[in-house]
Amino acid sequence: MEITNKYMRVAYTLYSHRNGECEEVEKTTREQPFGFLTGVGYTLDSFEENLKDL
């Protein structure tokens, strides 16, 4: 993955699936997005990989 030092802001909802149940764990909105710097290990690589082409 070749994403380095880009500031991103995203709105998302994180769910946990356990024992057949789906539970909302965390949510951000367009009004209050999650902001982070890519390429520095702050988020999971797979999270950044899914955002790179958006």
C-alpha positions as CSV (number, residue, x, y, z in Angstrom):
1,M,0.0,0.0,0.0
2,E,1.4,3.4,-1.0
3,I,-0.6,5.9,1.0
4,T,1.6,8.4,2.8
5,N,1.0,11.4,4.9
6,K,-2.4,12.5,3.7
7,Y,-4.9,14.0,6.0
8,M,-8.4,12.4,5.7
9,R,-11.7,13.0,7.3
10,V,-14.4,10.3,7.1
11,A,-17.8,9.6,8.4
12,Y,-18.5,5.9,9.2
13,T,-20.3,3.5,11.4
14,L,-18.5,0.6,13.0
15,Y,-20.4,-2.6,13.9
16,S,-19.5,-5.7,15.9
17,H,-20.9,-9.1,14.9
18,R,-21.0,-11.5,17.8
19,N,-23.1,-14.6,18.4
20,G,-25.3,-13.7,15.5
21,E,-26.0,-10.2,16.8
22,C,-25.0,-7.0,15.2
23,E,-24.2,-4.1,17.5
24,E,-23.2,-0.5,16.7
25,V,-19.8,0.2,18.4
26,E,-18.8,3.6,17.1
27,K,-20.2,6.2,14.7
28,T,-19.0,9.5,13.2
29,T,-21.0,11.9,11.1
30,R,-20.4,14.4,8.3
31,E,-20.7,17.1,10.9
32,Q,-18.2,15.5,13.2
33,P,-16.0,13.3,11.0
34,F,-13.0,11.2,12.1
35,G,-9.8,12.9,11.0
36,F,-6.4,11.2,10.8
37,L,-3.1,11.2,9.0
38,T,-2.5,8.3,6.7
39,G,0.7,6.3,6.5
40,V,1.8,6.7,10.1
41,G,0.1,3.6,11.7
42,Y,-2.7,5.5,13.4
43,T,-5.4,3.4,11.8
44,L,-5.5,-0.2,10.5
45,D,-3.8,-0.7,7.1
46,S,-7.0,-2.3,5.8
47,F,-9.0,0.8,6.8
48,E,-6.8,3.1,4.8
49,E,-6.6,0.6,1.9
50,N,-10.4,0.8,1.6
51,L,-10.3,4.6,1.5
52,K,-7.5,5.1,-0.9
53,D,-9.6,5.3,-4.1
54,L,-12.4,7.3,-2.7
